[in-house]
Amino acid sequence: MDVSDKQLQQLYKNFLEFADHMTGEYGAMEVAAIMMTQALSIYKSALPEDDYNRMVDNISSMRDKVQTFGKPVLQ
């Protein structure tokens, strides 16, 4: 499935709004834990094992480059 940049931007915006709402209702740490679990499950389901392992290694290696959101999310 080919997704355009515009579609990806809309998906990102929609998901960010949903995550913002959920963190207000349940807390940032709980929501983040569920998001990480679901993301890894999607990768593991969609990728061959070698590609999944490379993806997880790449995520780990980028930990110092992750940016924070402009507003505080931990309450």
N, C-alpha and C positions, 0 to 999 in steps of 0.2 A: 504494500500500500504506500503510495507516494503521498506525502503530506507537504503542503506548501509552507513557506516561512510564515505567511499570514495566519494559516491554520494553527501552526505551532505557537505563535504569539498569543492567539486567542485561547488555546488550550492552557498555556502557561498562566495567563491572566485569570481564567476560570478556576484553575486549580489553586492558585494563590489566594483568591477570594474565599474559596471553600476552606482551605487550610487556616486562613486568618479567622474565619468564623468558628471553626472547630477548636482552635487554640483558645479562643475566648470562652468557649463552653466547657472544654475538658482540660485545658492546660497544654503548654507547648511540648513538654517532655513526653507526655502520653501520645500526642498526635505525631510527633517526630518518630517515636519508636514504631508506631504502626505504619507510617509512611515508609520507613527504611525496610521493614519486614516485607511489606507488599512490593516495593521496588525490587528487592533482591529476589523475591519469588517470581516476579515477572521476568527478570533477566534469566533466572535459572530455567524457567519454562520455555523461553523463546530462543535461547542460545545453546549451541553445543557446549559440552563441558569445558573444553579448552578455552573457548571464547568467554564463557561465564567466568572462569578463573582469571583470565586477563582483565575482564571488566572490573571484578572486585579488587584486583591488585591495582588497577589504574585509579579507582575511586580512593583507595587507601593512600596512594602516592600523592594525590592532589589535596590531601587534608589541610595543608598549610595555605592553599590558594582559595579556599572557600570563603566567600564574602558573607558578611552579616546583612540582615535586613536594616533598612534605614530607621525603623522604629523599634523600640524594645518589644520583645515578644514574651519574655519570661516575666511572670508576675509573682 
